[in-house]
Each structure stands twice: as C-alpha cells, then as structure tokens.
C-alpha cells in the first residue's frame, strides 16, 4: 500500500503548502469579502489534508484503522477536487482543472490498491 500512502501524504502536504503560501502572499481576497465562508472552506481543506496525512502515515506503518481513515479522507478529497475547480475556472486558471483531474484519477487508482 505504498502508492496510496505516498499519494495521501503528498496531496495532504501539498494542500497545506498551497493554503499557507496563498495566505502568506495575501492571495485570498475572500478573507476580506467573504471571511466566514472562506474560513469554513479553508478549515475543511486543512482537515482533509490532515486526515490524508495521518491515513498515509498509518498505511505506511500498517495501522489497522488506516484503511478506513484513508477511504474517508480520499472521499473528502474527491469532494474538494470536484468543488474547487469552479473557483479557478471562474478566474480563468485552467491549469488547476488539469491538476484536480489528475488528483481525482490518482485517487481512484489508489482505491484499487486499498481494496
């Protein structure tokens, strides 16, 4: 289960890095225009990232709960990967849609390794 574990850890880390960089570079205008909505959105994404990372580590060390947590966290990832592209499409940042598509394909692939 190396692939699902590494996938989860990499994507979770990437999500945290992306939000951290966006915050540091002041690239989240919604903090001014829609602060409550974006804070809930960021919290959900950070929770998804944390679940992915914990599940990935759990898979690497063969914890009995890791498979269940992985399936939950990848489900959370699928949701955000289906919703978030709309924001980037609205901005005309089409490369993000490709990235989200790749994440979905790799996530589906990783489930086959788990099952």
Beta strands, then each sheet from edge to edge (+ up, - down):
end
